[in-house]
Each structure stands twice: as C-alpha cells, then as structure tokens.
C-alpha cells in the first residue's frame, strides 16, 4: 500500500521528511563515541559516583541489549547451527594448579616501564621512539626504568585464611576450563573428532595501562571455541576458522574492507603455536585486534595431562589408537566487538526537521540483528486515546517476538531522531488513517519507517510481525 502525502497532515504533525538523508560524514572520533555511549545509556564508567575505577565499565539499558544480541548470535552460529560443537560454562575461580600447569603463573606477563619524570607506568610497547631514543608518550621524558615482568593475573584467596595454600587467581582467559573439562565433555557428548567446545564468560587481567575506552579493560568477556582435531588437520582448520570468523563479522554489520587478517610472524607467536591470525578492525584510534585464531597444537591438553596425572587422550574407535588431540582456537573479545559495532554504526548526516530545515542527524546504523531495540511504536498524538490504545495493541503484538519501545512524548520527528541516535532500525506510526477516519480502506494500516533511508511505507498491522522479522534477520 502507498503512503498518503505529507501534505494531508498539518506541519506540526508531520512525520518528518521521507527523502534520503544527505552528505553522510566520516566516522566520528572517540570523544563523540564516548559521549554518545553515556548520553544514551550504552556504557558508563564503573563506580562513577566514587570517581570510577580505571579499566572497568558498566553497560546500561541499551548497552546490555547490544551485548546480549552479539553473544546470542555468536552462540547461535557457533553452537546451535552446528552438529560438531557443544557448549559449557566454567567457573571463574579454578584450582591454582591449573594456572601452574598452563604456564600462566610464570609467564603471563607484560614488560612494564616507569617514567621517572611523570611517574607514569607503561607497557614497554607504548613507548615512542624519536631519533633512536625511547621516550614517555605522556610527557616525552627519557628517564625510564628498564623493562620488568609484570604478571597480569589478579590474585585472590579461597576460604577463611589468606596464605600461600589458599591463593588462586581470577581467570585471565576462559580457555583453560575447557581444556581441564575436555574428558568429561567428550564422554557425555559422545562427539568424534573434529569437534569443538564453546564458552562465553568473564576474564580478568590487571592491565598496566587500560586505554581506548572499553578496548583494553581489566574486566572483560570472551567468546571462545576450542576446536579439537587430529594433528594432520590443524593447519587446514586454522584457515577454515579464519574464514568462518570473517564471515561472522560481516553478518553483524562490519564489512570485510574494515577488517584485516594479520598473520602473526613466528617471533611474535606463542612457542607452542604453529600458526596464528589476528582479525583486526580499523578503530578511530587505529587498527587493533578483535579476535585471535590460533592453532595451539596439543600443548594445553598435554600440559594438563602431565601435571594432573589424568588421561586426556582421545580414543579413535576406527584405528584403535589413543592420542592427545590438537586444537584450533578462535577467541573473540565481546567488549571489543561491541565497541567496533558502535564505531562502525556511528554516522552523521543532514536531514530536514519537521519544518523542512536541514539539521545534523546522528545515526547508529546497526545491522538490525544487532540493534538493541528492533522497532519503536508511536501514536501520532498522545492526547488522542484511540491512537494510544491502537499503538499499545501493536506493542503487545510485537513484544513477544522482538524488543520494542513505545514512545508518545514530543513531536513525531523528534521521536524519530531519538530512535535514530540509538540505532533502532524501524519505526511504526499509528495515525488517523490507522483508525480509518480519512480513508476506510486504510483502516488498520500503519506507516513503517526505515532508519537509514528515512523512507516510509504503509502496511497492514497484521503483516507487521512477519515483515519485521524477515528484515531483522
């Protein structure tokens, strides 16, 4: 059905322009991103009323929805849509022996340098070099300490006493719980190689210098898959998972041209890795890692078998052989990906207001499947009870199938702008045509507005759920 002309409506009740927005501007700097995240309830500084805590962040009403959409889609793609992957959820606290066997207790370190001039503590790779001399990036000072190893794991104690016997760590990665539960999961799932174990969970690293908003934090979430295989299949699966992960990012709204697959050179790889790729995204602050895809060989299972004295071997029923499987690990950061989604979605353009005057419009162009709110529903006027009643009926119709937002406050154009700024892809407006007051043929129809193009179309209310679900997916 076609939308009636805006000339049929008084200017004060205009739906806003239906023409495409003009002059899309380049990506914003991080200052604009951080401001938007706080202003619209995506991300807040943790413990803000007490001055905050460096490297820790809280997700607000919209941020938690965006984060959940990302994790749910990852789980759907990596677990539910595959026959060769199962899930688990390991504890944050583990026996200290796990971290000894994995090597974390001795080697999970960053080189730390102090600037004696401004007292800053820095990772050694943060130093800037000018004319062959390393300097502090904050003050330019050259009076620096020699690099020293700094262990990134948070210590804690289990039980009533605080001594060496009760010490353990908050996990710095989720992978180790998968490795130590490998045999249990194998037995209950009855999977055959190759197969994977997936997990999403919190991890903690006492970063020397957290920076770039949520990109490098002390508390964060990981989405990890440990995909177990025979040794001869490891390198082929490394390339397979790299391609699968690149497709994933495209499917959530990050184009491949904004991604870079960096093959990590031998001197930078962990000694046990036969191959590693870093999937990097072009953030406003530079190209940085979103995810690592690593062929870890049989190192982890071998270490835990040796340290625990328990067999972590796989028995091949066809060949009657026992061996320790190798593993390929795609490991993604939830918080980094959320930040990349926001950076990629942010745009500014010029669009007319209710009176036709051009103004700057801030839009988050999320892929619909990632958008925190899928559809907003508006009665044209809040003081017309039949419009409000019908709009709330549509909210009830949609709510069981998607996250919906109801808004009756302010001019309709301003309501559109508010939803554009938080990334809501679709807006439904209930007007007098919906009630059949101007044209009985238009009774029980509404206008559906697209966020990106700002174009509107008139649709029957009964068709809304099916049409919206098809466009979201």
Secondary structure, 3 states (H helix, E strand, C coil): CCCCCHHHCCHHHCCCCCCCCECCCCCCCHHHHHHHHHHCCCEEECCHHHCCCCCCEEECHHHHHHHHHHHHHHHHHHHHCCCCEEECCCCCECCHHHHHHHCHHHHCEEEEEEECCCCCEEEHHHCEEECCEEECCCCCCCCECCCEEEECCCEEECCCCCCHHHEEEECCCCHHHHHHCHHHHHHHHCCCCCEEEEEEEEEECCCCCCECCCCECCEEEEEEEEEEECHHHHHHHHHHHHHHHHHHHHHCCCCHHHEEEEECCHHHCCCCCCEEEEEEEEECCEEEEEEEEEEEECHHHHHHHHHHCCCCCEEECCCCEEECCEEEEEEEEHHHHHHHHHHHHEEEEEEECCCCCEEEEEEECCCCCCCCCCEEEEECCCCCHHHHHHHHHHHHHHHCCCCEEECCCCCHHHHHHHHHHHCCCEEEEECCCCCCCCCHHHCCEEEEEECCCCCEEEEEHHHHHHHHHHHHC
